[in-house]
């Protein structure tokens, strides 16, 4: 987000909020999340009028636990505003807009005192929202609202040849499901309540999930042709390197390919 003070704010992969002059320069740290309170990081910063503060989503790993805060850019001081919500945007009408459970809400907001006044009220439903925490809406300086309709989230499902879905309840954010060669298991990356991303194995016959990796942000699973190994990308060594681990849990993960740059 670009402030009126010609500063660009952005969130890093590790959840910190950074600032850099719009003309270029060295980024500086603005604020870090409170990881002692299981905060994963800041996301989707949105500049406020005056260039002194910004709205942020306080991300805790899953959609229902995200909150909204305001940050002073010089000091990093934080003021919590909304317990449950994400993707905040300031409207020129003097309102704070945000999404909760797929609905767009508005609440009166003082951008100078950084105070919410009153109770949020819904103004639109069915906002397209992704598991990563971004809601597809924005508002112009003149006050025109634009948004994309869609479901609140996606569901993992079997689908038969007639198109009938059979949902599989994961209970948490998931991505990149990969079916084993024998069709008896699926490797799926899922995010825990603490925000960790690891690979889990879904057993088709028993309809159960078992955690396959621990730590290191393990993602993008791929089965070997014989089904004996799972190859995946993980940050356990610092960069995103490729590892492999026996699919039957008979051994530990071992490096497969290590390079200077990330591999996925």
C-alpha positions as CSV (number, residue, x, y, z in Angstrom):
1,X,0.0,0.0,0.0
2,X,1.3,3.5,-0.9
3,X,0.9,6.2,1.7
4,X,0.4,9.9,1.1
5,X,3.9,10.4,2.7
6,X,5.4,8.6,-0.3
7,X,6.2,5.5,1.6
8,X,5.3,2.0,0.5
9,X,4.2,-0.5,3.2
10,X,4.4,-4.2,2.6
11,X,4.2,-7.4,4.6
12,X,7.0,-10.0,4.4
13,X,6.7,-13.8,4.2
14,X,7.6,-14.1,7.9
15,X,4.7,-11.7,8.8
16,X,6.6,-8.5,9.6
17,X,5.5,-5.1,8.3
18,X,8.1,-3.1,6.4
19,X,8.3,0.4,4.9
20,X,10.4,1.7,2.0
21,X,10.6,5.1,0.4
22,X,8.7,5.1,-2.9
23,X,11.8,6.6,-4.6
24,X,13.8,3.5,-3.5
25,X,16.0,2.8,-0.6
26,X,16.6,0.3,2.2
27,X,13.4,-1.1,3.8
28,X,13.0,-0.6,7.5
29,X,11.0,-2.7,10.0
30,X,7.8,-1.1,11.2
31,X,6.3,-3.8,13.4
32,X,6.4,-7.5,14.2
33,X,3.5,-9.6,15.4
34,X,3.1,-10.8,18.9
35,X,4.1,-14.4,18.4
36,X,3.8,-15.2,22.1
37,X,0.0,-14.7,21.5
38,X,0.2,-17.1,18.5
39,X,0.0,-14.3,15.9
40,X,1.5,-15.5,12.6
41,X,2.0,-12.1,11.1
42,X,0.6,-8.9,9.6
43,X,-1.1,-9.0,6.2
44,X,-2.9,-6.7,3.7
45,X,-1.7,-3.3,5.1
46,X,-3.9,-0.3,4.0
47,X,-2.7,3.3,4.3
48,X,-4.8,5.8,6.2
49,X,-5.1,9.5,5.4
50,X,-2.2,11.6,6.5
51,X,0.5,8.9,6.0
52,X,1.1,8.4,9.7
53,X,-0.7,5.1,10.3
54,X,-2.1,2.1,8.5
55,X,-4.7,-0.6,8.9
56,X,-3.5,-4.2,9.0
57,X,-4.9,-7.7,9.3
58,X,-3.5,-9.6,12.3
59,X,-3.2,-13.1,10.9
60,X,-3.4,-16.1,13.2
61,X,-3.3,-18.8,10.6
62,X,-7.0,-19.4,9.9
63,X,-9.8,-17.2,8.6
64,X,-12.0,-17.1,11.7
65,X,-9.3,-16.0,14.1
66,X,-8.0,-13.0,12.1
67,X,-8.4,-9.5,13.6
68,X,-7.9,-5.9,12.5
69,X,-5.5,-3.3,14.0
70,X,-4.1,0.1,13.3
71,X,-0.3,0.7,13.4
72,X,1.6,4.0,13.9
73,X,4.3,3.9,11.2
74,X,7.0,5.7,13.1
75,X,6.7,3.9,16.4
76,X,5.1,0.6,15.5
77,X,2.5,1.2,18.3
78,X,-0.6,-0.9,17.7
79,X,-4.2,-0.4,18.5
80,X,-6.5,-3.3,18.2
81,X,-9.8,-2.4,16.5
82,X,-11.8,-5.4,15.4
83,X,-11.6,-8.8,17.1
84,X,-12.8,-10.8,14.0
85,X,-12.2,-9.5,10.5
86,X,-9.7,-9.1,7.7
87,X,-8.7,-7.0,4.7
88,X,-9.4,-3.6,6.2
89,X,-9.9,-0.5,4.0
90,X,-10.7,3.1,5.0
91,X,-13.6,4.6,3.1
92,X,-13.8,8.4,2.4
93,X,-17.2,8.4,4.1
94,X,-15.4,8.0,7.4
95,X,-15.9,4.2,7.7
96,X,-13.7,1.2,8.2
97,X,-14.6,-1.5,5.7
98,X,-13.6,-5.2,6.4
99,X,-14.8,-8.7,5.7
100,X,-16.0,-11.3,8.2
101,X,-17.3,-14.7,7.2
102,X,-17.7,-13.7,3.6
103,X,-19.7,-10.5,4.3
104,X,-18.5,-6.9,3.9
105,X,-19.0,-4.8,7.0
106,X,-18.7,-1.0,7.7
107,X,-18.2,0.7,11.0
108,X,-17.6,4.5,11.7
109,X,-13.9,5.2,12.2
110,X,-11.8,8.2,13.2
111,X,-8.6,8.0,11.2
112,X,-6.9,10.6,13.4
113,X,-7.6,9.1,16.8
114,X,-7.6,5.6,15.3
115,X,-10.9,4.7,17.0
116,X,-13.8,2.7,16.0
117,X,-17.1,4.3,16.9
118,X,-20.3,2.2,17.1
119,X,-21.0,-1.3,15.9
120,X,-20.1,-2.9,12.5
121,X,-23.0,-3.2,10.1
122,X,-23.1,-5.6,7.0
123,X,-23.4,-3.8,3.7
124,X,-22.8,-6.7,1.2
125,X,-22.7,-10.5,1.2
126,X,-20.9,-13.2,-0.7
127,X,-17.5,-11.5,-1.0
128,X,-15.0,-13.8,-2.7
129,X,-12.5,-14.6,0.0
130,X,-9.5,-16.9,-0.2
131,X,-8.0,-19.1,2.6
132,X,-4.9,-17.0,2.6
133,X,-6.9,-14.1,4.0
134,X,-7.5,-11.7,1.1
135,X,-11.0,-10.4,0.3
136,X,-11.7,-9.2,-3.2
137,X,-13.1,-5.7,-2.7
138,X,-11.9,-2.1,-2.9
139,X,-13.3,1.4,-2.7
140,X,-12.4,4.5,-4.8
141,X,-11.6,8.0,-3.5
142,X,-15.0,9.0,-4.7
143,X,-16.7,6.3,-2.6
144,X,-17.6,3.8,-5.3
145,X,-17.4,0.2,-4.0
146,X,-16.3,-2.7,-6.2
147,X,-16.2,-6.4,-5.2
148,X,-16.2,-9.9,-6.6
149,X,-18.9,-12.3,-5.5
150,X,-18.0,-15.9,-4.6
151,X,-18.1,-18.5,-1.9
152,X,-16.5,-17.8,1.5
153,X,-13.9,-20.6,1.1
154,X,-13.2,-23.8,-0.8
155,X,-14.0,-27.3,0.2
156,X,-11.9,-30.5,-0.5
157,X,-14.2,-33.0,-2.3
158,X,-14.3,-36.1,-4.3
159,X,-16.3,-35.6,-7.5
160,X,-17.8,-38.5,-9.4
161,X,-18.0,-38.7,-13.2
162,X,-21.5,-37.3,-13.0
163,X,-20.3,-34.2,-11.2
164,X,-21.7,-35.1,-7.8
165,X,-19.4,-33.8,-5.0
166,X,-18.6,-35.7,-1.8
167,X,-17.0,-33.2,0.6
168,X,-14.0,-34.1,2.8
169,X,-14.0,-32.1,6.0
170,X,-10.5,-30.9,6.7
171,X,-11.4,-28.4,9.4
172,X,-8.6,-26.0,8.4
173,X,-6.9,-24.3,5.4
174,X,-5.5,-26.7,2.9
175,X,-3.8,-26.7,-0.5
176,X,-2.2,-28.8,-3.3
177,X,-3.9,-32.2,-2.7
178,X,-2.0,-35.0,-4.4
179,X,-3.4,-38.5,-4.8
180,X,-1.1,-41.5,-4.3
181,X,-0.5,-43.8,-7.3
182,X,-2.6,-46.6,-5.7
183,X,-5.4,-44.1,-4.9
184,X,-5.4,-45.1,-1.2
185,X,-4.0,-41.9,0.2
186,X,-3.7,-38.2,-0.6
187,X,-0.9,-35.9,0.5
188,X,-2.3,-32.4,1.4
189,X,-0.6,-29.3,2.8
190,X,-2.6,-27.9,5.8
191,X,-2.2,-25.0,8.2
192,X,-2.5,-25.7,11.9
193,X,-4.2,-23.4,14.4
194,X,-0.8,-21.9,15.2
195,X,-0.2,-21.1,11.6
196,X,2.3,-23.8,10.8
197,X,2.1,-25.3,7.3
198,X,2.8,-29.0,7.1
199,X,1.9,-32.0,4.9
200,X,-0.8,-34.4,6.1
201,X,-1.8,-37.8,4.7
202,X,-5.4,-38.5,4.1
203,X,-6.3,-42.2,4.3
204,X,-9.2,-42.8,1.9
205,X,-10.6,-46.0,3.5
206,X,-10.7,-44.7,7.1
207,X,-11.4,-41.0,6.2
208,X,-8.6,-39.9,8.6
209,X,-5.7,-37.4,8.5
210,X,-2.2,-38.1,9.8
211,X,0.5,-35.4,10.1
212,X,3.4,-36.3,7.8
213,X,5.8,-33.4,8.4
214,X,6.6,-31.1,11.4
215,X,8.1,-27.7,11.1
216,X,9.8,-25.9,8.3
217,X,6.8,-24.8,6.3
218,X,6.6,-28.0,4.2
219,X,4.5,-27.6,1.1
220,X,3.9,-28.8,-2.5
221,X,3.9,-32.6,-2.0
222,X,4.6,-35.0,-4.9
223,X,4.5,-38.8,-4.9
224,X,7.2,-40.9,-6.5
225,X,5.8,-43.2,-9.3
226,X,6.0,-46.3,-7.0
227,X,4.3,-44.5,-4.1
228,X,7.2,-45.2,-1.7
229,X,8.3,-41.6,-1.3
230,X,6.9,-38.1,-0.9
231,X,8.9,-35.2,-2.3
232,X,8.2,-31.8,-0.9
233,X,9.5,-28.3,-0.4
234,X,10.5,-27.1,3.1
235,X,12.2,-24.2,4.8
236,X,13.6,-26.3,7.6
237,X,17.1,-25.5,6.4
238,X,16.4,-21.8,5.8
239,X,15.7,-21.7,2.1
240,X,12.9,-23.6,0.4
241,X,14.8,-26.8,-0.5
242,X,13.5,-30.1,-1.8
243,X,13.3,-33.1,0.6
244,X,12.0,-36.6,0.4
245,X,10.5,-38.9,3.1
246,X,9.3,-42.5,3.0
247,X,5.5,-42.4,2.7
248,X,5.1,-45.2,5.3
249,X,6.9,-43.1,8.0
250,X,9.8,-45.6,8.1
251,X,12.4,-42.9,8.0
252,X,13.2,-39.2,8.5
253,X,13.1,-36.5,5.8
254,X,16.3,-36.2,3.9
255,X,17.6,-33.4,1.6
256,X,17.0,-34.2,-2.1
257,X,18.3,-31.0,-3.7
258,X,19.8,-28.0,-2.1
259,X,20.4,-24.7,-3.9
260,X,21.0,-21.1,-3.1
261,X,17.5,-20.1,-4.3
262,X,14.0,-21.3,-3.3
263,X,12.7,-24.5,-4.9
264,X,9.0,-25.4,-5.1
